[in-house]
Amino acid sequence: MMPMSSRLFFSIPAFALLLLFAAPVYAQYILPPSADPILFKLSPSNPEPGSIVHIFANSLTFDLKKTHVTWYVNDALLLEGDGLTEVDVTLGSTGSATHVIALAEKDGETLASAEVFMRPAEVDLLWEANSYVPPFYKGKHLASPNSVVRAEAYARLRDQEGNLILPSEIEYTWHRNGALLASQSGRGKSYASFPAPLLFGSDTISVEVTSIDESVSASATTIIPSVDPFVVLYQEHPLFGIFYHAAVARAAFLPDVEATFVAIPYFASSITSHSDARLLYAWRVNDRPITVDGAEPHRLTINAENSTGEAHVEVAVSHLTNYFMDARGAWDIAFDRIPGGDPFSTNGL
């Protein structure tokens, strides 16, 4: 029968650094005060629920390999043998406890013992920037220079009774590039906001979530790269509006003589619309600068009547105050045409 033990409850979080410790088992076996404890080393350090944890036992003062080691998992014999210092243990689901005991004996005498409770937990770390994207865009708002990133932790921690712990009862500790975000850490603070990384840079964001009684915890880390905004060109229909579902290809054919285009600067910071007055649009058609309507500089209309029907369209988008922004794009567009001369006729000329 497996020896009974004191129930010092520690947890091993999923996606988290494992807690390493050893504690004496005492009840049926009474260990002398001078008994040498067994130390556990657990791998991986961030197991998921249902994953296999490799446990290595060691002692700093005696050779554990010269003893008979017995392993128990959840009150059941797992393995035993001479010098058996390593075992693999499969964890349960989120919040379920896995209790492991190692007992070392020599010549019928108990030399040392240790136990660990492993209760995996999970936390998802999501983030999004306040950069601009057009309507119907389904992806993430990526971080560009001068934008603000909001990260949020969704923790799944369970107490010893298996009940989910409310976010308001969880301590959140946030770090950015290893530095503590003290003002944004604390009980119930499941999200944090911070400036996006500089151009071509990246930030490492981590969060540790811990129950108030510190019985269970987990952590997660993500890397947030900085992206350079870029321009996507869409055709605008006089009745149906902007065709957000179909971006103009880099090389495109349009079965029309005339078409209106709108430039959309994806992931531009500090704006809520592509028509924001702080955005500066510079258009060129067939290497010639084009003057467009100052009230709608994001819009360009091309009439290919009496032309070759081929247009090389370029646009550069910058920002009045965000000097990091320089979004550019180029497209080769062929129109259905009436044979004639060159150049194109454009609105605003």
N, C-alpha and C positions, 0 to 999 in steps of 0.2 A: 504494500500500500504506500502511496506517495506521501511524503512528510507534509504536514500542514505548515503554513508559513504566515508571517505577518503580511498584511496587505498594504504595502507602500505603493500607491497608485501613481505610475508615471505613464506618459503616452508617447507614442511614436507617430508624428504627423506625416501624412502623405505630402509629397512635394516639399518636405521640410527636413531640416537637420535632425537626425535621430538623437534621442537622449541616451547617453551612455552612463550606466551606473551599476554598482553591485551592492547587494544588501544581504546580510546574513539571514538564513532560514532557521528559525528556532520555534520549537514546539515539541514535536516528537523527538527531534534531535537537539540536544542542548550543546551548543558549541562553547568551548572555553573562551574567555575574553581575549586570549592571545591568538585565536584562530585567524589564519590569513584569509582574507576575502578573495573571491574570484572576481576578476574584472571582465566585463563584456565589451567587445567591439562589434558593432553591427554594420552590415553593408547590404544594399546601398544605403546611403545616408538620406535618401529621399524616396522611399518606396511608396507605391500607390496601393490603395486597398486591393486585396487579393494577390499581391505580389509576393515573391519569395525573398525572405531576409536571411542572409548568411550571418550566423552568430559565431564569433570566435572567442573562446574563453582563455584567460591567462591569469597568472599570479605573479606578482613582482618578487615574491620571497621564496617560493618553492616551485619545483618543476611539476607542473600539472600533468605532463605527459607520462610521469611515473606513477600516476594514480588511476584508480578506477572511477570513471566519470559517468554519472547517470543523468539523463536529460528527461524532463517532464514538460509537456505542453498541455495547458488547460486540464490539469489533474490526471493526465494520461501519460503512460510511459512512451517516450518517443524512441530513444536509443540509449544504449549503454555499452561501455567497453573500456578496455585499458587504453589510456592516453587519448580518449575521444574528446578532443578540444574544440571541434567544429561541427556544427549542424546547420541544416537549412530548415526554416520554419515558414509556412505559408500563412500570411495574414488574412484576416477576415474582411468583411465589408466595412464601410465607413462607420466609425464609432464603436465597432465590436472590439472587445478586449482579447488579446492573446497573451496568456500568462506562461512564462518560460522559467523553469528552475533548473539549475545545474548543481549537482551534488558530487563532491570529490571525496573518495574514501581510499584508505590504504591500510592493509592488514586488518580490515574490519572496523577501522576507526574513521569517523567522519572528520576530515581535515578542514574543509571549507565548503561554503555554498553561496549561491547568489540567485537572485530572481529579478525579472524585469516584466513589467506590464507594457504591452505595445497596443495602442489603440489608434489606428490610422485616422487621419482627418484630411480634408481637402479644402483648397481655396483656389478659386479661379481669379486671375488678375487681368482685367480688361481695361483698355484705354482708348481714348479718342481725342483728337484736337478740335479746336474751334475754327479750323480752316474751312474755306468755302468749297462746296460741291453743288452742282445744279440739282434741280428737282428730279425725283425718281432715281437718283443714284443710290445703290444698295450697299455700297462698300463702306469701309472705314474712312473717317476723316483723318487723313494722315497729317503728321506734324511737319510743318514748314517753319523756317525762321520767323520769329516774332509772333507765332501763334501760341496759344495756351493749351496745355495738355491736361486732361482730367482722367485720372486712373481710379478704378473702383474695384474693390475686393469683394468677391462673393464666397463667403466661407460656409462650409458644411461641417460644423463641429457638433458632436453629440455628447451629452453628459453620461454618467455611469448608468443611468436608466434607459439610455438610448434615445432620449428626446433631443431634437435639434435645439441648439442654443441660439437665442435671438441675437441679431447684430448689435442691439443695444447693450447686450451683456458680454460683448467681446472687446478685448483690448486690441487696437490696431497700431502697429509700429511701422512707420514708413521711412524708407531710405532712398536717397537719390545719389547715385554714384558713390555709395558708401557713407554719405553724410546723413545724419538723422534729421528728418523733417519734424522737429519737435512740436511746432505749433499746429501741425496737421495730424499728429498722433494722439491717441487716447481712446477712451471707451466710446464705442459707437461710431468712431470716425472711419467709416468704411471707404471713404474716397479722399483723394488728395489732388491738388492742382498745382501746376508749376510751369515755367516757361519751356517752350520747346527747345531742343538742342540747337546749337548754331549750325550753319550750313555745312554739310558734309560730316557733321558730328553725330553722336548718338549718346543717349543716356541709359544707364542701367537703373531700373526702378525695382525695388523689392518691398514686400510687405510681410510682416509676421502677425498672425492672428492667434490670440490666446484667450482661453476662457478666464473669467474673473478669478476662479479658484486655482488657475494654472494647472488644471488636471489634463488639459488637452490643448494642443497648439498645432499650427501648420504655417508654412511660408511659401511664397511664390516669388519668382523673379522674371522680369521681362526686359528686353532691350528695345528702346524706342529710337529708331533712326530718324534723321532729318531728311526731308525730301525737298527737291527743288520744284516749285510749281511749274506746270506745263499747260499749254493751250490745246484745247480740242475745238474743232470747227464743226458747226451744225448748220444745216440749211433751215431757213425760216419760210414757212408757207404763209401767204396772205390771209388764208382762212383758218388753218389749223395750228398756226404758231410754230414754235421751234420744234424740230423733230429730234427731241432728246433721245429717242430710241435708236437713232441711226446716225452716228458720227460720220462726217465726210472722211473718206479714206485718203491716204497720202497721194494716191493716184486715183482719180475718180472721173467718171463720165456722167454728165447730166443731160437728159433728153429735153433740155429747155434752152432757149436763147438767152433768157435772163434768170438770175437767181440772186436771192439775198442770203447772206451768211452772217452768223453770229459767233464771235470768239468767246469761249468760256475758259477762264483761268482756273484750272483745278488746283485746289489746296492753297490758294492765295490766303494770306492771313489778314485779320482785322477787317474783313468785309463780310457782308451778308448778301450781296448781289453782284453780279457781273457788271451792272450798270453803276456801281459805286463811283461817285465823282472823284475819288482819290486814285482811281485806276487810269493809267495813261496808255492809249492804244496807238501804235504806229503801224500803218498798213503800207504794203508795197505790192504792186501787181506788175509782173514782167519787169522787175528790177526798178520800177518807177514809184516814188512815194505818192501816196494817194491821200487827198484831204477828204475826210468824211464829215458827216453831220456832227457838230460839236455836242449836241444834246444826246446823241446816241453813238458815241465813238466805237462801241463794241460791234457795230453793225456795218456791213459792207454789201452794196448791191452791184452786180456786174451784169452788163448787157453786152452780149457777144455778137449782136447783129452787125453784119458787114465787117467781120473780123476773121482771123484765122480760126477762132473758136478754141484756142488754147491759152490758158492763163496759169502763170506761176504766182501763187498767192502766198504772201508772207505777212506775219503779224508779230509784233513784239509788245508785251504787256509789262509795264512797270508800275510802281506805286509812289505816290508823292512823298510818303514818310518812311516807308519800308525799303531801304536802299538795298536790301538783300534780294529783292524780288526782280527777276528778269526772266519772264516766261516767253518762250518763242515757239513758233510753229511754221511749217511750210507745206504747201499742197500744190500738186499739179492737177488742174481741173480742165477737162475737155467738155465743151458745150456742143449741142446740136446747133449748127450755124447756117447762116446764109453766106455763100462765098463773097468775099470782099477783101477789104484792106485791113490795116492795123492802124491804130491800136484799139484797145477796149474802150468802151464808154462806161464810166463809173459814176455813181451818184456822188454829188458834192464837187465834181470837177468844174 
